[in-house]
Amino acid sequence: MARKHSWRKYINHFSATIMIIKNTLLISFIALISACSLTEEPVEKPIETKQLTHQPITQVMQAFLSVCENNQPSAVIENAEIAQFIRDYCETDSTNKQLKLISDIENQAIWPSDYQIWFASLTWHTENLRKQKITNFYSDSKAQKHEQQLLELQKQLIELKQKLVDIEKQRLESSL
């Protein structure tokens, strides 16, 4: 019972830590994108790719944060592809799916440089989160293995104590 409580506490702590890291990074990205959007460079458009109108990236990122935190979007997303991307990205916990979603949205259109920076930042963040999840998975596996070994050692200790009690009992009986 105490062991289950300890694991729940560990998992809750890990989840809270990941959420804090995620929110901190996303807020940092908003500031970075805002600063970078001041030096936007024109992007040439190939004929086969569609050019869409784009609202300021800060509004998109605010909506992204709101949706990912399970709130209502604070800004209306004018671009249907971006709105769908945000919903899909925030609804899945699979970093593999999130990376595919980022790749897909990047290839859908010619995006302004601030959007490209945002996508690159999301990719970086998602890849790091994926690495942390993998590391945590292996750490959990090792912890479970160590816990199993500890339980086995505790069982052996109990058996040894019982044998010691039996030996002491036999010694006392033989001395009487």
Phi and psi restraints in degrees (value plus and minus 20) as a CYANA .aco file:
   2 ALA   PHI     -85.8   -45.8
   2 ALA   PSI     -53.4   -13.4
   3 ARG   PHI     -86.9   -46.9
   3 ARG   PSI     -62.4   -22.4
   4 LYS   PHI     -82.2   -42.2
   4 LYS   PSI     -62.2   -22.2
   5 HIS   PHI     -81.6   -41.6
   5 HIS   PSI     -60.2   -20.2
   6 SER   PHI     -84.7   -44.7
   6 SER   PSI     -61.1   -21.1
   7 TRP   PHI     -88.1   -48.1
   7 TRP   PSI     -61.2   -21.2
   8 ARG   PHI     -81.0   -41.0
   8 ARG   PSI     -62.7   -22.7
   9 LYS   PHI     -80.9   -40.9
   9 LYS   PSI     -63.1   -23.1
  10 TYR   PHI     -83.5   -43.5
  10 TYR   PSI     -65.2   -25.2
  11 ILE   PHI     -86.5   -46.5
  11 ILE   PSI     -62.9   -22.9
  12 ASN   PHI     -82.0   -42.0
  12 ASN   PSI     -61.5   -21.5
  13 HIS   PHI     -84.0   -44.0
  13 HIS   PSI     -63.6   -23.6
  14 PHE   PHI     -83.2   -43.2
  14 PHE   PSI     -64.8   -24.8
  15 SER   PHI     -81.3   -41.3
  15 SER   PSI     -63.3   -23.3
  16 ALA   PHI     -84.9   -44.9
  16 ALA   PSI     -60.1   -20.1
  17 THR   PHI     -83.8   -43.8
  17 THR   PSI     -64.7   -24.7
  18 ILE   PHI     -82.4   -42.4
  18 ILE   PSI     -62.0   -22.0
  19 MET   PHI     -84.3   -44.3
  19 MET   PSI     -60.2   -20.2
  20 ILE   PHI     -84.3   -44.3
  20 ILE   PSI     -64.7   -24.7
  21 ILE   PHI     -81.4   -41.4
  21 ILE   PSI     -65.9   -25.9
  22 LYS   PHI     -79.9   -39.9
  22 LYS   PSI     -69.2   -29.2
  23 ASN   PHI     -84.8   -44.8
  23 ASN   PSI     -60.2   -20.2
  24 THR   PHI     -82.4   -42.4
  24 THR   PSI     -64.7   -24.7
  25 LEU   PHI     -84.5   -44.5
  25 LEU   PSI     -62.3   -22.3
  26 LEU   PHI     -85.3   -45.3
  26 LEU   PSI     -59.5   -19.5
  27 ILE   PHI     -85.9   -45.9
  27 ILE   PSI     -59.5   -19.5
  28 SER   PHI     -82.3   -42.3
  28 SER   PSI     -59.0   -19.0
  29 PHE   PHI     -85.7   -45.7
  29 PHE   PSI     -57.2   -17.2
  30 ILE   PHI     -80.0   -40.0
  30 ILE   PSI     -66.2   -26.2
  31 ALA   PHI     -83.8   -43.8
  31 ALA   PSI     -61.7   -21.7
  32 LEU   PHI     -84.1   -44.1
  32 LEU   PSI     -65.6   -25.6
  33 ILE   PHI     -85.8   -45.8
  33 ILE   PSI     -60.5   -20.5
  34 SER   PHI     -80.3   -40.3
  34 SER   PSI     -62.8   -22.8
  35 ALA   PHI     -87.7   -47.7
  35 ALA   PSI     -59.5   -19.5
  36 CYS   PHI     -93.3   -53.3
  36 CYS   PSI     -47.0    -7.0
  37 SER   PHI     -88.7   -48.7
  37 SER   PSI     -36.5     3.5
  38 LEU   PHI     -90.5   -50.5
  38 LEU   PSI     -42.2    -2.2
  39 THR   PHI    -133.9   -93.9
  39 THR   PSI      23.3    63.3
  40 GLU   PHI     -87.5   -47.5
  40 GLU   PSI     114.1   154.1
  41 GLU   PHI    -123.2   -83.2
  41 GLU   PSI     125.2   165.2
  42 PRO   PHI     -86.7   -46.7
  42 PRO   PSI     123.6   163.6
  43 VAL   PHI    -133.3   -93.3
  43 VAL   PSI     109.7   149.7
  44 GLU   PHI     -97.5   -57.5
  44 GLU   PSI     124.5   164.5
  45 LYS   PHI    -130.6   -90.6
  45 LYS   PSI     103.1   143.1
  46 PRO   PHI     -88.4   -48.4
  46 PRO   PSI     136.1   176.1
  47 ILE   PHI     -83.3   -43.3
  47 ILE   PSI     -59.2   -19.2
  48 GLU   PHI     -98.8   -58.8
  48 GLU   PSI     -31.3     8.7
  49 THR   PHI    -119.8   -79.8
  49 THR   PSI     119.0   159.0
  50 LYS   PHI    -100.5   -60.5
  50 LYS   PSI     125.5   165.5
  51 GLN   PHI    -125.4   -85.4
  51 GLN   PSI     105.2   145.2
  52 LEU   PHI    -131.2   -91.2
  52 LEU   PSI     139.4   179.4
  53 THR   PHI    -101.2   -61.2
  53 THR   PSI     126.2   166.2
  54 HIS   PHI    -148.8  -108.8
  54 HIS   PSI     115.3   155.3
  55 GLN   PHI    -108.1   -68.1
  55 GLN   PSI     146.4   186.4
  56 PRO   PHI     -75.5   -35.5
  56 PRO   PSI     118.2   158.2
  57 ILE   PHI     -82.0   -42.0
  57 ILE   PSI     -50.0   -10.0
  58 THR   PHI     -82.6   -42.6
  58 THR   PSI     -57.8   -17.8
  59 GLN   PHI     -86.4   -46.4
  59 GLN   PSI     -61.5   -21.5
  60 VAL   PHI     -83.5   -43.5
  60 VAL   PSI     -63.2   -23.2
  61 MET   PHI     -89.4   -49.4
  61 MET   PSI     -55.3   -15.3
  62 GLN   PHI     -83.8   -43.8
  62 GLN   PSI     -61.9   -21.9
  63 ALA   PHI     -85.0   -45.0
  63 ALA   PSI     -59.7   -19.7
  64 PHE   PHI     -79.0   -39.0
  64 PHE   PSI     -68.2   -28.2
  65 LEU   PHI     -82.2   -42.2
  65 LEU   PSI     -62.5   -22.5
  66 SER   PHI     -83.2   -43.2
  66 SER   PSI     -65.1   -25.1
  67 VAL   PHI     -86.1   -46.1
  67 VAL   PSI     -63.2   -23.2
  68 CYS   PHI     -87.9   -47.9
  68 CYS   PSI     -43.9    -3.9
  69 GLU   PHI    -112.4   -72.4
  69 GLU   PSI      -5.8    34.2
  70 ASN   PHI      43.4    83.4
  70 ASN   PSI      11.2    51.2
  71 ASN   PHI    -126.8   -86.8
  71 ASN   PSI     154.2   194.2
  72 GLN   PHI     -96.9   -56.9
  72 GLN   PSI     123.9   163.9
  73 PRO   PHI     -77.9   -37.9
  73 PRO   PSI     115.9   155.9
  74 SER   PHI    -102.3   -62.3
  74 SER   PSI     -37.6     2.4
  75 ALA   PHI    -152.5  -112.5
  75 ALA   PSI     126.6   166.6
  76 VAL   PHI    -100.4   -60.4
  76 VAL   PSI     112.1   152.1
  77 ILE   PHI    -111.7   -71.7
  77 ILE   PSI      97.1   137.1
  78 GLU   PHI     -96.0   -56.0
  78 GLU   PSI     -48.6    -8.6
  79 ASN   PHI    -112.1   -72.1
  79 ASN   PSI      98.0   138.0
  80 ALA   PHI     -82.9   -42.9
  80 ALA   PSI     -57.0   -17.0
  81 GLU   PHI     -84.7   -44.7
  81 GLU   PSI     -62.1   -22.1
  82 ILE   PHI     -87.1   -47.1
  82 ILE   PSI     -62.4   -22.4
  83 ALA   PHI     -80.3   -40.3
  83 ALA   PSI     -64.2   -24.2
  84 GLN   PHI     -86.3   -46.3
  84 GLN   PSI     -61.2   -21.2
  85 PHE   PHI     -77.9   -37.9
  85 PHE   PSI     -66.8   -26.8
  86 ILE   PHI     -81.0   -41.0
  86 ILE   PSI     -66.0   -26.0
  87 ARG   PHI     -80.6   -40.6
  87 ARG   PSI     -68.8   -28.8
  88 ASP   PHI     -83.7   -43.7
  88 ASP   PSI     -62.8   -22.8
  89 TYR   PHI     -82.3   -42.3
  89 TYR   PSI     -65.4   -25.4
  90 CYS   PHI     -95.5   -55.5
  90 CYS   PSI     -43.0    -3.0
  91 GLU   PHI    -100.1   -60.1
  91 GLU   PSI     -37.8     2.2
  92 THR   PHI    -128.4   -88.4
  92 THR   PSI     125.7   165.7
  93 ASP   PHI    -118.3   -78.3
  93 ASP   PSI     -25.7    14.3
  94 SER   PHI     -98.1   -58.1
  94 SER   PSI      96.1   136.1
  95 THR   PHI     -88.4   -48.4
  95 THR   PSI     -49.4    -9.4
  96 ASN   PHI     -83.0   -43.0
  96 ASN   PSI     -65.5   -25.5
  97 LYS   PHI     -83.9   -43.9
  97 LYS   PSI     -60.9   -20.9
  98 GLN   PHI     -82.5   -42.5
  98 GLN   PSI     -62.8   -22.8
  99 LEU   PHI     -83.5   -43.5
  99 LEU   PSI     -58.3   -18.3
 100 LYS   PHI     -86.5   -46.5
 100 LYS   PSI     -61.0   -21.0
 101 LEU   PHI     -80.7   -40.7
 101 LEU   PSI     -62.3   -22.3
 102 ILE   PHI     -82.8   -42.8
 102 ILE   PSI     -66.6   -26.6
 103 SER   PHI     -79.8   -39.8
 103 SER   PSI     -64.1   -24.1
 104 ASP   PHI     -82.4   -42.4
 104 ASP   PSI     -65.7   -25.7
 105 ILE   PHI     -87.7   -47.7
 105 ILE   PSI     -56.0   -16.0
 106 GLU   PHI     -81.7   -41.7
 106 GLU   PSI     -55.5   -15.5
 107 ASN   PHI    -107.8   -67.8
 107 ASN   PSI     -23.0    17.0
 108 GLN   PHI     -97.4   -57.4
 108 GLN   PSI     -47.3    -7.3
 109 ALA   PHI    -178.6  -138.6
 109 ALA   PSI     152.6   192.6
 110 ILE   PHI    -105.4   -65.4
 110 ILE   PSI      99.0   139.0
 111 TRP   PHI    -125.1   -85.1
 111 TRP   PSI     126.3   166.3
 112 PRO   PHI     -81.1   -41.1
 112 PRO   PSI     142.0   182.0
 113 SER   PHI     -80.3   -40.3
 113 SER   PSI     -54.6   -14.6
 114 ASP   PHI     -87.2   -47.2
 114 ASP   PSI     -54.3   -14.3
 115 TYR   PHI     -88.0   -48.0
 115 TYR   PSI     -62.5   -22.5
 116 GLN   PHI     -81.0   -41.0
 116 GLN   PSI     -59.9   -19.9
 117 ILE   PHI     -85.6   -45.6
 117 ILE   PSI     -61.1   -21.1
 118 TRP   PHI     -81.6   -41.6
 118 TRP   PSI     -66.1   -26.1
 119 PHE   PHI     -81.8   -41.8
 119 PHE   PSI     -61.7   -21.7
 120 ALA   PHI     -83.4   -43.4
 120 ALA   PSI     -60.2   -20.2
 121 SER   PHI     -85.6   -45.6
 121 SER   PSI     -62.8   -22.8
 122 LEU   PHI     -83.1   -43.1
 122 LEU   PSI     -60.2   -20.2
 123 THR   PHI     -81.7   -41.7
 123 THR   PSI     -67.4   -27.4
 124 TRP   PHI     -79.8   -39.8
 124 TRP   PSI     -68.6   -28.6
 125 HIS   PHI     -81.1   -41.1
 125 HIS   PSI     -64.9   -24.9
 126 THR   PHI     -86.9   -46.9
 126 THR   PSI     -60.1   -20.1
 127 GLU   PHI     -83.4   -43.4
 127 GLU   PSI     -61.3   -21.3
 128 ASN   PHI     -85.8   -45.8
 128 ASN   PSI     -60.8   -20.8
 129 LEU   PHI     -82.5   -42.5
 129 LEU   PSI     -59.5   -19.5
 130 ARG   PHI     -82.0   -42.0
 130 ARG   PSI     -65.0   -25.0
 131 LYS   PHI     -81.6   -41.6
 131 LYS   PSI     -61.2   -21.2
 132 GLN   PHI     -84.5   -44.5
 132 GLN   PSI     -60.0   -20.0
 133 LYS   PHI     -84.0   -44.0
 133 LYS   PSI     -62.1   -22.1
 134 ILE   PHI     -84.3   -44.3
 134 ILE   PSI     -65.6   -25.6
 135 THR   PHI     -80.3   -40.3
 135 THR   PSI     -63.1   -23.1
 136 ASN   PHI     -84.7   -44.7
 136 ASN   PSI     -58.7   -18.7
 137 PHE   PHI     -79.7   -39.7
 137 PHE   PSI     -67.3   -27.3
 138 TYR   PHI     -88.2   -48.2
 138 TYR   PSI     -56.1   -16.1
 139 SER   PHI     -84.4   -44.4
 139 SER   PSI     -61.5   -21.5
 140 ASP   PHI     -82.5   -42.5
 140 ASP   PSI     -60.7   -20.7
 141 SER   PHI     -82.2   -42.2
 141 SER   PSI     -64.1   -24.1
 142 LYS   PHI     -84.7   -44.7
 142 LYS   PSI     -61.7   -21.7
 143 ALA   PHI     -83.2   -43.2
 143 ALA   PSI     -60.6   -20.6
 144 GLN   PHI     -84.9   -44.9
 144 GLN   PSI     -59.7   -19.7
 145 LYS   PHI     -84.1   -44.1
 145 LYS   PSI     -64.0   -24.0
 146 HIS   PHI     -85.2   -45.2
 146 HIS   PSI     -58.5   -18.5
 147 GLU   PHI     -85.0   -45.0
 147 GLU   PSI     -59.6   -19.6
 148 GLN   PHI     -82.5   -42.5
 148 GLN   PSI     -63.0   -23.0
 149 GLN   PHI     -83.7   -43.7
 149 GLN   PSI     -60.7   -20.7
 150 LEU   PHI     -83.4   -43.4
 150 LEU   PSI     -62.4   -22.4
 151 LEU   PHI     -82.5   -42.5
 151 LEU   PSI     -60.0   -20.0
 152 GLU   PHI     -84.0   -44.0
 152 GLU   PSI     -62.6   -22.6
 153 LEU   PHI     -85.3   -45.3
 153 LEU   PSI     -58.9   -18.9
 154 GLN   PHI     -83.4   -43.4
 154 GLN   PSI     -60.5   -20.5
 155 LYS   PHI     -82.3   -42.3
 155 LYS   PSI     -64.4   -24.4
 156 GLN   PHI     -83.6   -43.6
 156 GLN   PSI     -58.5   -18.5
 157 LEU   PHI     -83.3   -43.3
 157 LEU   PSI     -62.6   -22.6
 158 ILE   PHI     -82.4   -42.4
 158 ILE   PSI     -62.2   -22.2
 159 GLU   PHI     -83.5   -43.5
 159 GLU   PSI     -61.7   -21.7
 160 LEU   PHI     -85.2   -45.2
 160 LEU   PSI     -59.1   -19.1
 161 LYS   PHI     -83.6   -43.6
 161 LYS   PSI     -60.8   -20.8
 162 GLN   PHI     -84.6   -44.6
 162 GLN   PSI     -60.5   -20.5
 163 LYS   PHI     -83.7   -43.7
 163 LYS   PSI     -59.9   -19.9
 164 LEU   PHI     -83.6   -43.6
 164 LEU   PSI     -61.2   -21.2
 165 VAL   PHI     -83.3   -43.3
 165 VAL   PSI     -63.0   -23.0
 166 ASP   PHI     -83.0   -43.0
 166 ASP   PSI     -63.2   -23.2
 167 ILE   PHI     -82.8   -42.8
 167 ILE   PSI     -64.7   -24.7
 168 GLU   PHI     -84.4   -44.4
 168 GLU   PSI     -59.0   -19.0
 169 LYS   PHI     -83.4   -43.4
 169 LYS   PSI     -64.0   -24.0
 170 GLN   PHI     -84.4   -44.4
 170 GLN   PSI     -59.5   -19.5
 171 ARG   PHI     -83.5   -43.5
 171 ARG   PSI     -62.8   -22.8
 172 LEU   PHI     -86.6   -46.6
 172 LEU   PSI     -59.4   -19.4
 173 GLU   PHI     -86.4   -46.4
 173 GLU   PSI     -58.7   -18.7
 174 SER   PHI     -92.8   -52.8
 174 SER   PSI     -45.5    -5.5
 175 SER   PHI    -101.4   -61.4
 175 SER   PSI     -35.7     4.3
